[in-house]
């Protein structure tokens, strides 16, 4: 299975000069990197989507949005719709990210509506699920994960589910929460098996085995083997480290090297 490495640039790259420098550094660094077994997906802020699609999109590099609204058009000031990002060059969209849940009170019902809109407009989805520190401390990690994936995938048919990538993102482990440790490879693998079991029960073995499950949460060069390779994940969602093209591509190369069958 081809690996997937997603760069979530979040609300960064503030100027056109920063953007051009990012392109310059990335093109310089990728010349000496091997990513033939992987797909890289850049998810920049909306204002940079078109430029990223024009400058970086290739066979092994796709572009994604960081979020969408569930309606396609209308009186929704400040929102961005699925057809907008699709027509500007995006093929993917991140949905359910912990930032959206935390700062904008997004719930599974709203994420489900966004998933439906994304599918209607032929966007592939990186769906983030995972427990926060309180849920972990109270022993409700599994309940949280199953509740989120069940709610987000409500009424999603098996014909569409193969275009969803599940990202296990333990919220307590993301860098903005200043974690004192990361989940172990065994903990990540347990979450993966839990998610896979749910998918098998809901969609059947044949369909479930085609769905990628990746890891997100403070992914860095020094921990990528422990968080992504050892647990057998199908790739990674990279946040802060994706702001440095050199570091990001080193991470991608490690994941790619372990994607050979």
CORSUL-V934222 format. One record per pair of residues at least 6 apart in sequence whose C-alpha atoms are under 6 Angstrom apart, sorted by sequence separation. I is the first residue (numbers start at 0). J is the second residue. D is the distance in whole Angstrom. If there is no record, write none. Layout:
i: (I	I)
j: (J	J)
d: (D	D)
This chain:
i: (12	99	134	172	241	240	199	71	172	198	130	68	67	68	67	130	67	95	129	213	218	40	42	213	215	38	39	40	41	42	212	213	214	215	38	40	41	42	211	213	42	63	66	62	63	65	66	62	63	64	65	66	63	220	91	93	95	96	90	91	92	93	94	95	91	3	5	1	2	3	4	5	6	7	8	1	6	52	81	49	82	129	123	124	125	126	127	128	129	130	131	132	111	123	124	125	126	128	129	130	131	110	129	184	184	188	69	107	173	174	69	107	172	173	157	166	184	69	164	165	166	167	168	164	166	168	161	28	34	37	25	33	36	34	4	7	2	3	4	5	6	7	2	5	6)
j: (18	105	140	178	247	247	207	80	181	207	140	79	79	80	80	143	81	110	144	232	237	60	62	233	235	59	60	61	62	63	233	234	235	236	60	62	63	64	233	235	65	89	92	89	90	92	93	90	91	92	93	94	92	250	122	124	126	127	122	123	124	125	126	127	124	37	39	36	37	38	39	40	41	42	43	37	42	88	117	87	120	167	162	163	164	165	166	167	168	169	170	171	151	163	164	165	166	168	169	170	171	151	170	225	226	230	112	150	216	217	113	151	216	217	202	212	230	116	211	212	213	214	215	212	214	216	210	245	252	255	244	252	255	255	234	237	233	234	235	236	237	238	234	237	241)
d: (6	6	6	5	5	6	5	5	6	5	5	6	5	5	5	6	6	6	6	5	6	6	6	5	6	5	5	5	5	5	5	5	5	5	6	5	6	5	6	5	6	5	6	5	6	6	5	6	4	5	5	6	5	5	5	6	6	5	5	5	5	5	5	5	6	6	6	6	4	5	5	5	5	5	5	5	6	6	6	6	6	6	5	5	5	5	5	5	5	5	5	5	5	6	6	6	6	6	4	6	5	6	6	6	6	5	5	5	4	5	4	5	5	5	6	6	5	6	5	5	5	5	5	6	5	6	5	6	6	6	5	6	6	6	5	6	5	5	5	5	5	5	5	6	5)
